[in-house]
Amino acid sequence: MEYSIISKRSSRARYSYGTIFLITNLIAWFVRDYGERVLPLLHYSKACGNGGSECSHTMGVLRVSLGCFIFFLVMFLTTCFTSKLYDVRNVWHSGWWILKFVVLIIFTVIPFFVPSDYIQLYGEFARVGAGVFLILQLISVIEFITWWNNYWMPDERKKQSCSLGLFMSTVCYIASICGIFVMYVLYASKTSCILNIFFISWTAILLVVMMAVSLHSKVNRGLLSSGIMASYVVFLCWSAIRSEPATQKCSSQQQNNDHGGWTTVIGFLIAICAIVMATFSTGIDSQTFQFRKDKVQSEDDVPYKYGFFHLVFSLGAMYFAMLFISWNLDGLPRKWSIDVGWASTWVKIVNEWFAATIYLWKLIFPVVRQTKVMDHEETEQQMNNSTSV
């Protein structure tokens, strides 16, 4: 009973860290868009330069991101390898919130007194960290799709699963095809929009390839996993095209002004929530990245891997920084904008292609491995037969 109470407290702690991460995102946005005008204290820091320009806009986001990164890195170092609920590090992870709040404030303030050259260096490092975060997120998403497909696979004991799985796969494919058609109409209606035509057409090709491989007789994974993956890939393509700069004639951002209408503000807030949810869902999915997945969970084991959880949040701090500055360390982000620019577009496109590659590899690799094993066994059998003769 005591372990049950401690485990619930540890599980609730995840939401507290998620709230901290959300607040940090909002602070980064505020410093980026309004820090130079609303925070006069920045003018007194030598590191912020004349008028505090080095502590707002892009550099302001990087400074807040650095503070968040250091906080979760410290939490990672102090909680990694925690395996039991009675470990003292479990108490540190699940409690001491006042002390951690003070530490977070200190770590957030310190980067505003760090010279800009070091912050620029952190920005280069953050690009790599954000890329690692995207890879972890992709693996987590694909593992979830695989689990979902296995859950709805036809089973003699679950007659409903086959029809429901077929219905869901049909919905996913219809949504994907409609998404391709809508993108052609909205973003590739002119022959001059050659890049958008390429992005959308290649996405359509990926859909066909994933479906064909999934239905191959040697793979035989059905339509559900490829249908869900098709929807995800179409979403990534749409998100990439939406990130194209407003100056482009094929961009959907042209009508947005610098102050942002209510649709821009709502979209911005939804994007922030999506960042937090992506970080949170990846952070609690430590089982996907375990080498041994057959380990039995005992009563006094921690409900999730604290070290991995905080590591993902530290990488997420770099990721939100890149989204707020559109992966451009030298640019000046627009107000109420997030992840807009050619760098953001290409990051999402590469992310889409990489996601499809990982998915196809997960389909093909078991077949290749099984073929090699069968060939090896056949070779050994032939050698044994020749020896016996």
Phi, psi and chi 1 to 4 in degrees:
 res  aa     phi    psi   chi1   chi2   chi3   chi4
   1 MET       -  -40.4 -173.4   64.7  179.6      -
   2 GLU   -64.2  -42.5 -179.0 -177.0   -5.2      -
   3 TYR   -63.9  -34.8  -75.0  135.2      -      -
   4 SER   -63.1  -41.8  176.1      -      -      -
   5 ILE   -66.1  -43.2  -63.6  173.9      -      -
   6 ILE   -65.0  -39.4  -61.9  175.1      -      -
   7 SER   -64.7  -40.2  179.1      -      -      -
   8 LYS   -65.2  -37.9  -71.3 -179.6  179.6  179.0
   9 ARG   -64.6  -40.1 -172.6 -176.2  -55.1  136.9
  10 SER   -66.1  -38.2  -60.1      -      -      -
  11 SER   -66.9  -38.8  -61.8      -      -      -
  12 ARG   -67.2  -26.6  -73.1 -164.3  -61.9  -93.0
  13 ALA   -61.6  -28.4      -      -      -      -
  14 ARG   -58.4  -39.6  -62.0  177.1  -62.8 -176.6
  15 TYR   -71.3  -30.4  -58.5  101.1      -      -
  16 SER   -66.0  -43.2  -61.0      -      -      -
  17 TYR   -66.4  -36.5  -70.8  112.2      -      -
  18 GLY   -63.0  -38.5      -      -      -      -
  19 THR   -65.5  -41.3  -56.6      -      -      -
  20 ILE   -59.4  -43.2  -70.8  173.8      -      -
  21 PHE   -64.6  -39.9 -168.9   75.3      -      -
  22 LEU   -63.8  -45.5  173.0   61.2      -      -
  23 ILE   -60.5  -40.6  -66.9  173.0      -      -
  24 THR   -63.4  -39.2  -52.6      -      -      -
  25 ASN   -60.4  -44.1  -85.4 -105.5      -      -
  26 LEU   -66.3  -37.4  -65.7  174.7      -      -
  27 ILE   -63.2  -43.6  -67.7  173.5      -      -
  28 ALA   -60.6  -42.6      -      -      -      -
  29 TRP   -62.6  -45.1  155.8   73.4      -      -
  30 PHE   -63.2  -43.7 -175.8   79.7      -      -
  31 VAL   -65.1  -37.6  170.2      -      -      -
  32 ARG   -65.7  -47.7 -174.8 -163.8   69.8  173.5
  33 ASP   -89.5  -31.3  -70.7   -4.4      -      -
  34 TYR  -130.9    0.7  -57.5  102.3      -      -
  35 GLY   -61.0  -42.3      -      -      -      -
  36 GLU   -65.1  -29.9 -170.9  174.7    8.6      -
  37 ARG   -96.1  -33.7 -175.3  175.0   59.8 -173.0
  38 VAL   -98.0  -21.9  179.0      -      -      -
  39 LEU  -110.0   83.5  -60.9  176.0      -      -
  40 PRO   -65.9  -20.2   24.4  -33.5      -      -
  41 LEU   -63.1  -24.5  -66.9  176.8      -      -
  42 LEU   -63.9  -25.2  -61.3  178.8      -      -
  43 HIS   -68.4  -19.8  -58.8  177.1      -      -
  44 TYR   -90.2   -4.7  -63.6   98.3      -      -
  45 SER   -92.1  126.2  172.3      -      -      -
  46 LYS   -61.2  -32.6  -67.4 -177.7  179.4  179.7
  47 ALA   -67.0  -20.5      -      -      -      -
  48 CYS   -85.9   -8.7  -67.8      -      -      -
  49 GLY    73.0 -169.5      -      -      -      -
  50 ASN   -69.2  125.2  -65.2  -31.7      -      -
  51 GLY    72.1    8.2      -      -      -      -
  52 GLY    74.8   18.9      -      -      -      -
  53 SER   -67.1  -25.4   58.3      -      -      -
  54 GLU   -82.9   -0.1  -67.5  -65.0  -44.0      -
  55 CYS  -120.8   14.5  -71.5      -      -      -
  56 SER  -131.2 -177.9   58.7      -      -      -
  57 HIS    54.2 -132.5  -53.0  -57.1      -      -
  58 THR   -63.4  -46.0  -63.8      -      -      -
  59 MET   -66.4  -33.6  -63.9  -60.3  -70.7      -
  60 GLY   -64.6  -41.9      -      -      -      -
  61 VAL   -62.0  -43.7  171.1      -      -      -
  62 LEU   -64.4  -34.6  -68.6  175.4      -      -
  63 ARG   -69.0  -42.9  -68.1  176.4 -168.2  -86.1
  64 VAL   -66.2  -40.5  175.4      -      -      -
  65 SER   -61.4  -41.4  168.9      -      -      -
  66 LEU   -61.4  -43.1  176.7   58.6      -      -
  67 GLY   -62.0  -43.1      -      -      -      -
  68 CYS   -65.6  -41.1 -176.4      -      -      -
  69 PHE   -61.3  -45.8  166.5   75.2      -      -
  70 ILE   -63.3  -40.8  -65.4  174.3      -      -
  71 PHE   -59.8  -50.8  173.1   77.7      -      -
  72 PHE   -74.0  -25.6  -77.8  107.2      -      -
  73 LEU   -67.1  -41.3 -179.0   63.3      -      -
  74 VAL   -63.2  -41.6  169.2      -      -      -
  75 MET   -63.4  -37.1  -68.8  -57.2  -56.2      -
  76 PHE   -63.8  -46.6  162.7   72.4      -      -
  77 LEU   -66.4  -29.3  -64.9  174.6      -      -
  78 THR   -93.2   -6.9   53.8      -      -      -
  79 THR  -126.0   -6.0   59.8      -      -      -
  80 CYS   -63.8  148.8   62.0      -      -      -
  81 PHE    66.8   14.5  -56.7  116.4      -      -
  82 THR   -74.9  121.4  -55.3      -      -      -
  83 SER  -120.9  -21.4   58.7      -      -      -
  84 LYS  -119.4  148.3  -60.5  -62.4 -179.7 -179.4
  85 LEU   -69.3  -25.1  -68.9  172.0      -      -
  86 TYR   -85.2   -0.5   52.1   75.1      -      -
  87 ASP   -66.9  140.4 -165.9  -40.3      -      -
  88 VAL   -62.9  -27.0   65.9      -      -      -
  89 ARG   -69.4  -23.3  -70.7  173.9  -64.7 -179.3
  90 ASN   -66.5  -36.4  178.4   66.9      -      -
  91 VAL   -65.0  -40.2  178.9      -      -      -
  92 TRP   -66.1  -39.7  165.0 -117.5      -      -
  93 HIS   -67.2  -39.0  170.1   79.0      -      -
  94 SER   -96.0   -9.8  -52.7      -      -      -
  95 GLY  -137.3 -155.3      -      -      -      -
  96 TRP    54.9   43.4  -64.7   86.8      -      -
  97 TRP   -70.2  -34.5  -68.0  108.0      -      -
  98 ILE   -64.0  -45.2  -64.0  177.9      -      -
  99 LEU   -62.9  -43.0  175.8   59.5      -      -
 100 LYS   -67.0  -32.6  -78.6 -172.5  -79.8 -165.4
 101 PHE   -65.8  -41.0 -176.6   70.2      -      -
 102 VAL   -64.7  -43.8  173.1      -      -      -
 103 VAL   -61.1  -40.8  170.6      -      -      -
 104 LEU   -62.4  -42.4  176.1   63.1      -      -
 105 ILE   -62.2  -43.1  -67.2  176.2      -      -
 106 ILE   -62.6  -46.2  -66.2  173.4      -      -
 107 PHE   -66.4  -27.3  -74.3  153.2      -      -
 108 THR   -77.2  -34.1  -56.8      -      -      -
 109 VAL   -79.6  -40.0  171.7      -      -      -
 110 ILE   -53.7  -44.1  -73.2  176.7      -      -
 111 PRO   -60.2  -20.4  -27.0   36.2      -      -
 112 PHE   -75.0   -4.4  -73.4   90.1      -      -
 113 PHE  -114.5    7.4  -63.3   92.1      -      -
 114 VAL   -91.4  135.4  175.0      -      -      -
 115 PRO   -55.0  148.8  -26.1   34.2      -      -
 116 SER   -63.4  -29.2  -62.3      -      -      -
 117 ASP   -61.3  -39.9  -68.7  -20.1      -      -
 118 TYR   -71.0  -34.6  -66.8  102.4      -      -
 119 ILE   -67.2  -39.2  -59.3  -61.5      -      -
 120 GLN   -62.8  -38.9 -165.4   77.9   13.2      -
 121 LEU   -64.6  -40.3 -176.3   62.6      -      -
 122 TYR   -62.8  -36.0  166.1   74.0      -      -
 123 GLY   -60.4  -41.2      -      -      -      -
 124 GLU   -64.1  -41.5  -60.9  -70.4  -10.8      -
 125 PHE   -65.6  -35.8  177.1   61.6      -      -
 126 ALA   -65.9  -31.2      -      -      -      -
 127 ARG   -60.1  -42.5  -78.0  176.9  169.6  170.7
 128 VAL   -67.1  -45.7  179.0      -      -      -
 129 GLY   -61.0  -38.9      -      -      -      -
 130 ALA   -66.4  -36.5      -      -      -      -
 131 GLY   -64.2  -41.5      -      -      -      -
 132 VAL   -62.3  -40.7  174.1      -      -      -
 133 PHE   -60.2  -43.5  175.5   84.5      -      -
 134 LEU   -62.2  -38.8  -77.3  174.5      -      -
 135 ILE   -64.8  -45.4  -66.2  174.3      -      -
 136 LEU   -60.8  -40.7  -66.2  178.4      -      -
 137 GLN   -65.1  -41.2 -176.0 -173.4    8.5      -
 138 LEU   -62.4  -45.3  -81.9 -179.9      -      -
 139 ILE   -62.0  -41.6  -64.8  174.1      -      -
 140 SER   -63.5  -43.2  179.5      -      -      -
 141 VAL   -64.3  -44.1  168.7      -      -      -
 142 ILE   -67.5  -36.8  -66.3  173.8      -      -
 143 GLU   -64.3  -38.0  -78.8  -64.6  -39.5      -
 144 PHE   -65.3  -41.9  171.8   74.6      -      -
 145 ILE   -62.5  -41.1  -68.3  173.9      -      -
 146 THR   -62.8  -44.7  -56.4      -      -      -
 147 TRP   -61.2  -43.2  169.5   84.8      -      -
 148 TRP   -63.0  -40.8 -155.9   -0.3      -      -
 149 ASN   -63.4  -43.9  179.8   70.6      -      -
 150 ASN   -65.3  -34.1  -66.6  -24.1      -      -
 151 TYR   -66.6  -37.6 -177.9   80.3      -      -
 152 TRP   -97.2   11.3  -66.4  113.1      -      -
 153 MET   -64.4  146.8  -76.9  -74.6  -75.2      -
 154 PRO   -56.8  135.8  -23.9   32.8      -      -
 155 ASP  -141.7  139.0 -165.6  -32.9      -      -
 156 GLU   -60.9  -31.0  -65.8  179.8   -3.8      -
 157 ARG   -83.8  -13.6  -65.2  169.1  -60.8  175.5
 158 LYS  -126.0   84.7  -60.0  177.8 -179.1  178.5
 159 LYS   -68.3  -25.2  -63.5 -179.3  179.8  180.0
 160 GLN   -74.8  -28.4 -174.6 -176.8   11.0      -
 161 SER   -62.1  -36.9   62.3      -      -      -
 162 CYS   -64.8  -49.5 -179.4      -      -      -
 163 SER   -67.8  -39.6   57.7      -      -      -
 164 LEU   -68.7  -39.5 -169.2   56.0      -      -
 165 GLY   -63.7  -40.3      -      -      -      -
 166 LEU   -64.7  -39.9 -178.5   61.0      -      -
 167 PHE   -63.5  -44.2  170.5   75.9      -      -
 168 MET   -65.9  -40.3  -66.7  174.4   62.8      -
 169 SER   -64.9  -38.1   61.6      -      -      -
 170 THR   -63.3  -44.6  -56.2      -      -      -
 171 VAL   -60.4  -43.3  170.1      -      -      -
 172 CYS   -63.8  -41.9  -71.9      -      -      -
 173 TYR   -70.9  -39.0  -90.7  110.0      -      -
 174 ILE   -62.5  -43.1  -68.7  176.2      -      -
 175 ALA   -62.6  -40.0      -      -      -      -
 176 SER   -65.9  -45.0  -58.6      -      -      -
 177 ILE   -64.5  -42.2  -65.2  171.6      -      -
 178 CYS   -63.5  -38.0  -69.6      -      -      -
 179 GLY   -62.7  -42.3      -      -      -      -
 180 ILE   -61.6  -45.5  -66.7  -71.2      -      -
 181 PHE   -62.7  -45.6  176.4   76.1      -      -
 182 VAL   -63.3  -39.9  169.8      -      -      -
 183 MET   -65.3  -38.1  -76.0 -167.5  -66.7      -
 184 TYR   -61.5  -41.3  -90.7  123.4      -      -
 185 VAL   -69.7  -44.7  172.4      -      -      -
 186 LEU   -82.7  -37.0  -64.8 -179.4      -      -
 187 TYR  -118.0   -5.4  -50.5  123.2      -      -
 188 ALA  -139.4   33.5      -      -      -      -
 189 SER   -76.2  -19.5   57.2      -      -      -
 190 LYS  -104.4  145.4  -56.1  174.8 -176.1  177.4
 191 THR   -67.3  -19.6   54.4      -      -      -
 192 SER   -74.1  -15.8   57.1      -      -      -
 193 CYS   -84.8   56.1  -57.8      -      -      -
 194 ILE   -64.7  -36.8 -174.3   67.0      -      -
 195 LEU   -68.2  -42.5 -170.6   58.6      -      -
 196 ASN   -64.4  -39.1  -74.3   -4.7      -      -
 197 ILE   -60.5  -41.1  -66.0  174.1      -      -
 198 PHE   -64.9  -46.9  167.2   70.9      -      -
 199 PHE   -57.3  -48.9  -72.6  158.4      -      -
 200 ILE   -69.2  -42.2  -59.4  169.2      -      -
 201 SER   -64.7  -41.7  -59.4      -      -      -
 202 TRP   -66.2  -35.4 -173.0 -109.3      -      -
 203 THR   -63.4  -41.3  -59.4      -      -      -
 204 ALA   -62.7  -39.0      -      -      -      -
 205 ILE   -63.8  -42.6  -67.0  172.8      -      -
 206 LEU   -59.7  -39.0  -71.1  176.8      -      -
 207 LEU   -59.6  -46.1  -97.3   60.3      -      -
 208 VAL   -65.1  -42.7  175.1      -      -      -
 209 VAL   -63.7  -45.6  171.3      -      -      -
 210 MET   -62.4  -39.9  -71.3 -170.8  -62.9      -
 211 MET   -67.1  -42.2 -177.9  178.9   67.9      -
 212 ALA   -64.9  -43.9      -      -      -      -
 213 VAL   -66.3  -41.9  172.7      -      -      -
 214 SER   -63.3  -32.0 -176.8      -      -      -
 215 LEU   -92.5   -2.6  -69.7  176.4      -      -
 216 HIS   -59.7  144.9 -166.5  -82.9      -      -
 217 SER   -60.8  -32.2   57.2      -      -      -
 218 LYS   -80.7  -21.8  -69.0 -173.7  177.0 -179.8
 219 VAL   -93.8  -58.5  176.8      -      -      -
 220 ASN    51.5   56.1 -164.2   23.5      -      -
 221 ARG   -97.4   -1.9  -70.8  -65.9 -176.7   90.2
 222 GLY    80.6 -173.3      -      -      -      -
 223 LEU   -97.2  -17.0  -73.2  172.1      -      -
 224 LEU   -66.7  -51.6 -178.4   56.2      -      -
 225 SER   -63.6  -42.4   64.6      -      -      -
 226 SER   -68.1  -31.6   59.1      -      -      -
 227 GLY   -67.3  -45.1      -      -      -      -
 228 ILE   -64.1  -42.5  -59.6  172.5      -      -
 229 MET   -65.0  -35.5 -165.0   64.0 -162.0      -
 230 ALA   -62.2  -43.8      -      -      -      -
 231 SER   -61.7  -40.7  -59.3      -      -      -
 232 TYR   -65.8  -42.3 -178.2   61.4      -      -
 233 VAL   -66.0  -41.4  166.5      -      -      -
 234 VAL   -63.0  -40.3  169.5      -      -      -
 235 PHE   -60.5  -43.0  167.1   76.4      -      -
 236 LEU   -64.3  -38.7  -71.0  177.0      -      -
 237 CYS   -64.7  -45.8 -179.9      -      -      -
 238 TRP   -60.1  -43.4  170.6   81.1      -      -
 239 SER   -63.9  -37.4 -179.4      -      -      -
 240 ALA   -65.4  -45.4      -      -      -      -
 241 ILE   -65.8  -36.4  -65.8  176.4      -      -
 242 ARG   -64.2  -22.0  -70.4  -82.1  -59.6  174.1
 243 SER   -86.2   -2.4  -65.8      -      -      -
 244 GLU   -63.0  145.3  -69.6  178.5   -3.8      -
 245 PRO   -57.7  151.1  -20.8   31.2      -      -
 246 ALA   -67.0  -18.2      -      -      -      -
 247 THR   -76.3  -14.4   54.7      -      -      -
 248 GLN   -78.2  139.1  -59.9  -59.5  -50.1      -
 249 LYS   -70.0  -20.2   54.9 -171.9  173.7 -176.3
 250 CYS   -98.2    4.2  -59.7      -      -      -
 251 SER   -83.3  148.3  170.7      -      -      -
 252 SER   -87.4   -0.8   61.1      -      -      -
 253 GLN   -91.0   -0.8  -54.7  -76.2  -20.1      -
 254 GLN   -62.5  -33.8  -65.3 -177.5   63.0      -
 255 GLN   -79.5  -12.2  -74.3   80.4   20.9      -
 256 ASN   -77.6  132.5  -65.4  -16.7      -      -
 257 ASN   -94.2  175.1   52.7   50.5      -      -
 258 ASP   -68.7  -29.3  -72.2  -19.4      -      -
 259 HIS   -84.6  -23.8  -59.1  -71.9      -      -
 260 GLY    81.1  127.7      -      -      -      -
 261 GLY   -81.2 -175.4      -      -      -      -
 262 TRP   -66.8  -30.5   65.1  -88.6      -      -
 263 THR   -67.3  -36.9   54.4      -      -      -
 264 THR   -65.8  -43.1  -54.6      -      -      -
 265 VAL   -64.3  -45.5  173.9      -      -      -
 266 ILE   -63.4  -43.0  -67.6  176.8      -      -
 267 GLY   -61.6  -37.9      -      -      -      -
 268 PHE   -65.1  -45.4  178.2   81.3      -      -
 269 LEU   -65.8  -39.2  -64.8  176.4      -      -
 270 ILE   -62.8  -39.5  -68.5  175.0      -      -
 271 ALA   -63.0  -41.0      -      -      -      -
 272 ILE   -62.7  -45.2  -70.1 -178.8      -      -
 273 CYS   -61.5  -36.7  -67.3      -      -      -
 274 ALA   -65.3  -38.3      -      -      -      -
 275 ILE   -61.3  -46.4  -64.2  170.4      -      -
 276 VAL   -64.5  -44.3  176.5      -      -      -
 277 MET   -64.6  -39.9  -73.0  -59.4  -61.5      -
 278 ALA   -63.5  -42.5      -      -      -      -
 279 THR   -66.4  -44.1  -53.0      -      -      -
 280 PHE   -64.2  -48.0 -176.7   84.6      -      -
 281 SER   -65.6  -36.1   59.2      -      -      -
 282 THR   -71.4  -37.8  -53.4      -      -      -
 283 GLY   -64.3  -35.1      -      -      -      -
 284 ILE   -88.6   -1.6   62.1  176.7      -      -
 285 ASP   -97.8   50.1 -171.0   23.2      -      -
 286 SER   -69.1  -25.1   57.4      -      -      -
 287 GLN   -62.7  -31.5 -172.5  175.4    0.5      -
 288 THR   -61.3  -32.0  -63.9      -      -      -
 289 PHE  -101.7   13.2  -56.5   90.9      -      -
 290 GLN   -85.3  142.5  -70.4  179.4   -4.9      -
 291 PHE   -76.2  -37.1  -67.6  103.1      -      -
 292 ARG  -106.1  112.2  -71.9 -171.8   57.4 -170.6
 293 LYS  -104.9    3.9  -60.6 -175.6 -179.5 -178.4
 294 ASP  -100.3    7.6   56.6  -15.6      -      -
 295 LYS   -70.4  132.9 -175.2  179.5  178.3 -179.0
 296 VAL   -81.5  132.0  179.3      -      -      -
 297 GLN   -80.4  120.5 -176.0   88.0   -0.4      -
 298 SER   -92.7  170.4   59.8      -      -      -
 299 GLU   -65.0  -33.7 -174.2 -177.5    7.6      -
 300 ASP   -96.0   10.8   59.6  -14.2      -      -
 301 ASP   -79.4  150.1  -75.5  -18.1      -      -
 302 VAL   -67.1  146.6  -66.0      -      -      -
 303 PRO   -69.8  -20.4   22.9  -32.2      -      -
 304 TYR  -157.2  164.8   53.8   96.3      -      -
 305 LYS   -80.1  109.3  -60.7  -60.3 -179.2 -176.5
 306 TYR   -62.8  -42.8  -59.6  156.7      -      -
 307 GLY   -60.3  -47.7      -      -      -      -
 308 PHE   -62.7  -40.5  179.6   80.1      -      -
 309 PHE   -57.3  -49.3  177.8   81.5      -      -
 310 HIS   -72.6  -31.5  -67.3  -62.0      -      -
 311 LEU   -63.4  -43.5  177.7   62.7      -      -
 312 VAL   -63.5  -39.8  169.2      -      -      -
 313 PHE   -67.3  -34.5  -90.6   75.8      -      -
 314 SER   -66.8  -39.3   65.3      -      -      -
 315 LEU   -68.7  -34.7  -64.4  172.7      -      -
 316 GLY   -62.9  -31.4      -      -      -      -
 317 ALA   -62.8  -38.6      -      -      -      -
 318 MET   -70.1  -37.2  -60.8  179.9 -179.2      -
 319 TYR   -64.5  -46.2  177.7   62.8      -      -
 320 PHE   -66.4  -30.2   83.5   67.2      -      -
 321 ALA   -63.6  -44.0      -      -      -      -
 322 MET   -64.4  -36.5  -68.9  -61.0  104.3      -
 323 LEU   -68.3  -41.0  -64.5 -171.3      -      -
 324 PHE   -67.3  -30.3  -82.3  127.3      -      -
 325 ILE  -105.9    8.6   66.4  175.5      -      -
 326 SER    57.3   36.0  -60.3      -      -      -
 327 TRP    62.5   15.4  -59.7   81.3      -      -
 328 ASN  -116.2  112.6 -173.7    2.5      -      -
 329 LEU   -78.1  -15.9  -59.7  180.0      -      -
 330 ASP  -110.5   -2.1  -58.6  -41.4      -      -
 331 GLY   -87.3  177.6      -      -      -      -
 332 LEU  -121.2  100.3 -172.7   64.4      -      -
 333 PRO   -64.0  145.0  -15.4   28.6      -      -
 334 ARG   -73.3  152.5  -76.6 -168.2  -55.7  114.8
 335 LYS   -64.6  144.4  -72.4 -175.8  178.4  179.8
 336 TRP    60.1   18.5  -64.8  102.8      -      -
 337 SER  -103.4  153.6   67.6      -      -      -
 338 ILE  -151.5  125.4 -173.7  167.7      -      -
 339 ASP    60.1   49.0 -151.5   16.9      -      -
 340 VAL  -119.8  129.1  174.8      -      -      -
 341 GLY   144.8  165.8      -      -      -      -
 342 TRP   -64.5  -35.3  -80.3  120.1      -      -
 343 ALA   -61.8  -44.1      -      -      -      -
 344 SER   -63.6  -40.6  -62.7      -      -      -
 345 THR   -59.4  -48.5  -61.7      -      -      -
 346 TRP   -71.0  -32.7  -80.1  105.7      -      -
 347 VAL   -61.1  -43.6  165.7      -      -      -
 348 LYS   -69.6  -37.7  -69.1  178.7  179.3  179.8
 349 ILE   -65.0  -46.3  -73.1  -65.2      -      -
 350 VAL   -62.8  -37.3  172.3      -      -      -
 351 ASN   -60.8  -41.9 -166.8   25.8      -      -
 352 GLU   -62.2  -48.6  174.0 -159.7  -19.6      -
 353 TRP   -63.7  -39.1  -63.2  -14.7      -      -
 354 PHE   -66.7  -38.5 -163.9   60.7      -      -
 355 ALA   -62.2  -45.4      -      -      -      -
 356 ALA   -63.6  -38.1      -      -      -      -
 357 THR   -64.5  -45.5  -57.2      -      -      -
 358 ILE   -61.7  -43.0  -66.9  177.5      -      -
 359 TYR   -62.3  -46.3  174.9   74.1      -      -
 360 LEU   -63.7  -37.8  -69.5  172.5      -      -
 361 TRP   -65.2  -39.5  173.5 -113.6      -      -
 362 LYS   -65.9  -26.9  -75.7 -178.8   66.3   67.3
 363 LEU   -78.5  -41.4  -66.7  179.3      -      -
 364 ILE   -84.2  -36.1  -62.5  172.8      -      -
 365 PHE   -57.3  -45.8  176.9   71.5      -      -
 366 PRO   -59.2  -35.7  -24.0   35.1      -      -
 367 VAL   -67.8  -44.2  178.0      -      -      -
 368 VAL   -62.8  -43.7  174.1      -      -      -
 369 ARG   -63.7  -43.4 -176.5  175.1   56.3 -177.8
 370 GLN   -64.7  -37.8 -175.2  178.5    6.2      -
 371 THR   -63.9  -42.1  -56.9      -      -      -
 372 LYS   -64.5  -41.1  -73.2 -175.1  177.2 -179.6
 373 VAL   -63.0  -43.7  170.9      -      -      -
 374 MET   -65.2  -40.2  -67.1  176.3   62.9      -
 375 ASP   -63.9  -39.8  -69.4  -18.2      -      -
 376 HIS   -65.4  -43.2 -180.0   69.7      -      -
 377 GLU   -65.4  -39.0  -68.8  177.0   -9.1      -
 378 GLU   -65.1  -40.0 -175.0  177.4  -10.9      -
 379 THR   -64.4  -43.7  -56.9      -      -      -
 380 GLU   -63.0  -39.3  -75.6 -172.9  -15.6      -
 381 GLN   -65.2  -40.6 -174.3  176.1    3.6      -
 382 GLN   -64.2  -39.6  -68.7  176.3   -6.9      -
 383 MET   -66.1  -40.0  -68.2  177.3   62.7      -
 384 ASN   -64.9  -39.6  -67.9  -26.7      -      -
 385 ASN   -65.9  -41.0  -69.0  -22.1      -      -
 386 SER   -67.6  -35.1   61.6      -      -      -
 387 THR   -68.0  -42.5  -56.5      -      -      -
 388 SER   -65.6  -32.5   61.2      -      -      -
 389 VAL   -72.1      -  172.4      -      -      -
